[in-house]
Amino acid sequence: MNEKQMPALVFKIMTTIMSVMQIFRNIDNEIMYVGTKYGDYVLDFGCGLGFNTIPAAKIVGSKGKIFALDINQKSIEIVTQKAEKYNLKNINTILSDCNTGIENKSIDIVYLHNTFPMIKNKNDVLNEIYKVLKINGKLSYISRFGSQLIGKNMMTDKNLEKYLRTEYNTELIKHKNGHSIFKKIK
């Protein structure tokens, strides 16, 4: 796909913004809103600093698995350190811009939180997500200020909903305060 890691300075600025913004987010509520539960297989696409990865790993437990994908090596290192700190053995990190290497139709939930605006090749990412999601699997989508500030080639929530419905056989099942949950129906 040829996405590029953001430059070190931009990564530092972005992680600082995300760390501050985390104070104002209720990540546990975001994870529960999508319906994450014990035993789920979750792909955290663009896992960043693991804000979703770590709490989700605790919820899915020993029967579940979290795949934490990011293009930035530093993000993968941070998530790995956090997993070790909390003794979470159900987290697999993936250093990639798109290709997950995950078996088709094996994922219950994909978190696409604060990542999509920064992706240039959006179709490649959506194709990969659709490929790994199970039928009735869910895509949790959030795009907040920090990702929109750095992102290019913006797509509005309404355009994304229409695009996912027509191109990827999904339906919007929930939407609240900029958090959309889509379900794969075919």
C-alpha positions in Angstrom: 0.0 0.0 0.0 3.0 2.3 0.6 1.6 4.4 3.4 4.5 6.2 5.1 5.2 6.6 8.8 4.6 10.1 10.0 7.9 12.0 10.7 9.2 11.6 14.3 8.3 15.2 15.2 4.7 14.8 13.9 4.4 11.5 15.7 5.6 13.2 19.0 3.0 16.0 18.5 0.3 13.5 17.6 1.0 11.3 20.6 1.0 14.4 22.9 -2.3 15.5 21.5 -3.8 12.0 21.9 -2.5 11.7 25.4 -4.1 15.0 26.4 -7.3 14.1 24.5 -7.4 10.7 26.3 -8.2 12.6 29.5 -11.5 13.8 28.0 -12.4 10.4 26.6 -14.1 7.6 28.3 -12.4 4.8 26.5 -14.1 2.0 28.5 -17.5 3.4 27.4 -16.2 3.5 23.7 -15.2 -0.1 24.0 -18.4 -1.2 25.6 -20.5 0.9 23.2 -19.4 -1.4 20.3 -20.2 -4.5 22.5 -16.7 -5.8 23.1 -17.0 -8.9 25.3 -15.1 -11.9 26.7 -13.8 -14.1 23.9 -13.9 -11.6 21.1 -11.2 -11.3 18.4 -10.5 -7.6 17.9 -8.4 -5.7 15.4 -7.2 -2.3 16.7 -6.4 -0.7 13.3 -4.0 2.2 13.9 -3.5 1.2 17.6 -1.3 4.2 18.3 -0.3 4.2 22.0 -2.7 1.3 22.9 -5.5 3.4 24.4 -8.1 1.0 23.1 -5.8 -2.1 22.9 -5.0 -2.5 26.6 -8.6 -2.1 28.0 -10.0 -4.3 25.3 -7.4 -7.0 26.0 -8.6 -7.0 29.6 -12.2 -7.4 28.5 -11.7 -10.1 25.9 -9.7 -12.2 28.3 -7.8 -15.4 27.8 -10.3 -16.7 25.2 -10.1 -13.6 23.1 -7.3 -11.9 21.2 -6.4 -8.4 20.3 -4.5 -7.6 17.1 -2.8 -4.2 17.5 -1.8 -2.9 14.1 0.2 0.3 13.4 2.5 1.7 10.8 4.8 3.2 13.4 7.5 1.0 15.0 7.4 3.2 18.1 3.7 2.6 18.6 4.2 -1.2 18.4 7.0 -0.9 21.0 4.8 1.1 23.3 1.9 -1.3 23.0 4.3 -4.3 23.6 5.7 -2.6 26.7 2.2 -1.9 28.1 1.1 -5.5 27.4 4.1 -6.8 29.3 3.5 -4.3 32.2 -0.1 -5.6 32.6 0.9 -9.2 31.8 -1.5 -9.4 28.9 -0.7 -12.4 26.7 -3.6 -12.0 24.3 -2.1 -9.1 22.3 -0.5 -9.6 18.9 1.2 -6.6 17.4 1.4 -6.1 13.7 3.8 -3.6 12.1 2.1 -2.7 8.8 0.4 0.0 6.9 -2.5 -2.2 5.9 -2.0 -5.9 5.4 -3.0 -7.6 8.7 -2.0 -11.1 7.8 -5.1 -12.2 9.7 -7.3 -15.1 8.5 -10.3 -14.0 6.5 -13.6 -13.7 8.4 -12.0 -14.2 11.8 -12.4 -10.9 13.5 -15.5 -9.9 15.6 -14.7 -6.2 16.0 -12.4 -3.7 14.3 -11.6 -0.4 16.0 -10.8 2.3 13.5 -10.5 5.1 16.0 -8.8 8.4 15.1 -6.9 6.8 12.2 -8.9 6.9 9.0 -8.4 10.6 8.1 -4.6 10.1 8.1 -4.8 7.1 5.7 -4.2 8.0 2.0 -5.3 4.7 0.5 -8.6 4.4 2.3 -10.0 1.7 -0.1 -7.1 -0.6 0.6 -7.7 -0.3 4.4 -11.5 -0.8 4.0 -10.9 -3.9 1.8 -8.6 -5.4 4.4 -11.1 -4.7 7.2 -14.0 -6.1 5.3 -11.9 -9.2 4.4 -11.0 -10.0 8.0 -14.4 -9.2 9.6 -16.8 -12.1 10.2 -20.4 -11.8 8.9 -22.2 -9.7 11.6 -18.8 -8.4 12.7 -18.6 -4.8 13.7 -16.6 -1.8 12.7 -16.2 0.8 15.4 -15.4 4.2 13.8 -14.4 7.4 15.5 -12.6 10.4 14.1 -11.8 13.2 16.4 -10.0 16.5 16.1 -6.4 15.3 16.4 -6.6 12.8 13.5 -8.7 15.3 11.4 -6.1 18.0 12.0 -3.3 15.9 10.6 -5.4 13.9 8.1 -5.8 14.4 4.4 -8.5 13.5 1.9 -11.3 13.8 4.5 -14.5 11.8 4.2 -17.5 13.0 6.2 -19.3 10.5 8.5 -22.3 10.6 6.2 -20.2 9.9 3.1 -18.5 7.1 4.9 -21.8 5.6 6.0 -23.1 5.7 2.4 -19.9 4.3 1.0 -19.7 1.4 3.5 -23.3 0.6 2.9 -23.1 0.5 -0.9 -19.5 -0.8 -1.4 -19.0 -3.1 1.6 -22.5 -4.5 2.5 -22.5 -2.9 5.9 -25.2 -1.2 7.8 -25.0 1.5 10.4 -26.4 0.1 13.6 -25.5 2.8 16.1 -24.3 6.4 16.1 -23.7 8.6 19.1 -21.5 11.6 19.6 -19.3 10.9 16.5 -19.0 7.2 17.3 -20.4 5.0 14.6 -20.9 1.2 14.7 -21.3 -0.6 11.4 -22.2 -4.3 11.0 -21.0 -6.5 8.1 -24.1 -8.1 6.7 -22.6 -10.1 3.8 
